[in-house]
Amino acid sequence: MDALPEYAERVLDVADLIPPGRIMTYGDVAEWLGDGGPRQVGRVMALYGAAVPWWRVVRADGALLPGHELRALDHYRAESTPLREASRGAQGHLPRLDMRRARWDGVIGEAGADRDAGGGAHT
């Protein structure tokens, strides 16, 4: 098997760092790395993301990954990731990620130290 491209390894390393119940956007990952952009991170996740908690790297609008919504939702519920209730007009009535409460800033600290005070109820 060929080795992963260096950029892909770096993206996957960041995905592995994201704590359960938290998320980063594709753009957040690129910014954290100081390299590439959301499309490059998305491409890496599409090609190699199965090896890491892929559901923690998400779109900036909080929509669940098309084609993987139910699998992702199972992970979000198991990890108590903050979700927003689906509007009546939402396709499939699927919730969205609560970006304000679920987003991780990439600061690595003591266990639980990165969890904001807005924890609380999840859908």
C-alpha positions in Angstrom: 0.0 0.0 0.0 1.2 3.5 -0.8 2.0 5.9 2.0 -0.6 8.6 2.6 0.3 12.0 1.3 1.9 14.2 4.0 -1.1 16.7 3.9 -3.6 13.8 4.3 -1.7 12.5 7.3 -1.8 15.9 8.9 -5.5 16.3 8.3 -6.3 12.9 9.7 -4.1 13.6 12.8 -6.3 16.7 13.5 -9.5 14.6 13.1 -8.1 12.2 15.6 -7.5 15.0 18.1 -11.2 16.2 18.1 -12.8 15.1 21.4 -16.0 13.0 21.4 -19.0 15.3 21.3 -17.1 18.1 19.5 -16.6 19.0 15.8 -14.4 21.1 13.6 -15.4 22.4 10.1 -13.3 21.6 7.1 -12.1 25.2 7.2 -11.3 25.0 10.9 -9.0 22.1 10.2 -7.2 23.9 7.4 -6.8 27.0 9.6 -5.5 24.9 12.5 -2.9 23.3 10.1 -2.1 26.7 8.6 -2.2 25.0 5.2 -4.8 24.3 2.5 -8.5 25.2 2.6 -11.9 23.6 3.2 -11.9 21.9 -0.2 -8.5 20.2 0.4 -9.6 19.0 3.8 -12.9 17.7 2.4 -11.0 15.8 -0.3 -8.7 14.2 2.2 -11.7 13.2 4.4 -13.5 11.8 1.3 -10.5 9.7 0.3 -9.0 8.7 3.7 -11.4 9.7 6.4 -12.8 6.3 7.2 -9.7 5.6 9.3 -10.6 8.4 11.8 -13.8 9.8 13.4 -14.9 11.4 10.2 -18.2 12.6 11.6 -16.3 15.1 13.7 -15.1 17.1 10.6 -18.1 18.8 9.2 -19.6 21.4 6.9 -19.7 25.0 8.2 -23.5 25.1 7.9 -24.0 22.2 10.4 -25.8 20.0 7.9 -25.1 16.3 8.2 -22.9 14.8 5.5 -25.1 13.9 2.5 -25.3 10.1 2.1 -24.0 9.5 5.6 -26.6 11.4 7.7 -28.0 8.4 9.7 -24.5 6.9 10.4 -23.3 10.3 11.5 -26.4 11.0 13.6 -25.9 7.7 15.4 -22.3 8.8 16.3 -23.5 12.3 17.4 -26.1 10.9 19.7 -23.7 8.3 21.2 -21.2 11.1 21.9 -23.9 13.7 23.0 -22.8 16.1 20.3 -25.0 19.2 20.5 -27.7 19.2 17.8 -30.4 21.6 16.7 -33.9 20.3 16.2 -34.9 20.0 12.5 -37.2 22.6 11.1 -40.5 21.3 9.6 -39.1 22.2 6.2 -35.8 20.4 6.6 -35.3 17.6 4.1 -35.9 14.3 6.0 -36.5 16.2 9.2 -32.9 15.6 10.2 -31.3 17.8 12.9 -28.3 20.0 12.2 -25.2 20.3 14.4 -25.4 23.1 16.9 -22.2 24.8 15.6 -22.0 27.3 18.4 -22.0 24.6 21.2 -20.3 21.7 19.4 -17.4 23.5 17.7 -14.0 22.7 19.1 -11.3 25.4 19.0 -8.4 22.9 18.8 -7.0 23.8 22.3 -5.7 20.6 23.9 -6.0 20.7 27.6 -7.0 18.6 30.6 -9.7 16.0 30.2 -13.0 17.9 30.0 -11.4 21.3 30.0 -12.3 21.9 26.4 -16.0 21.4 27.0 -17.9 24.7 27.1 -20.3 25.5 29.8 -23.2 25.3 27.3 -23.2 21.5 27.4 -26.8 20.6 28.4 -29.6 19.0 26.4 -29.1 17.4 23.1 -31.6 16.0 20.5 
